[in-house]
Amino acid sequence: MYFFKSLHPLALQNTLFGFANVAGLAAALILLMLLAISNDVSLRTLGTRNWKSAQRWIYAVLGLTVAHGIAYQLIEKRRLPWVIIFASITIIAGAIQVAGVTRTRKMARKKAQAELFR
């Protein structure tokens, strides 16, 4: 009954518990899709641009995982130390992502400028 309140008549969980489970399931399904295409055959078949575009779904996974975690923190009325640990991990992961995007964009700008002055 993680996803349904009842089976007859069929009724979805429309509570925070149901939301947490659906968010977790969605994240897991996207991760399975990403795992399935994380190989050389898929890269050649999809082409670099399409493959990379699909791999960017990892950001949706991050958001869904954070939403899942926040919902369960609320459902289980976690004590403050656990909430702080969860928040710290989330902030660190976000900061690493932002730093990576910033670095990649900076390198792309430098490369574009170098191409202009050749």
PyMOL commands that set and color helices and strands:
alter all, ss='L'
color gray80, all
select helices_A, chain A and resi 16-36+40-46+48-55+58-75+80-116
alter helices_A, ss='H'
color red, helices_A
select strands_A, chain A and resi 4-7+10-12
alter strands_A, ss='S'
color yellow, strands_A
deselect
rebuild
show_as cartoon
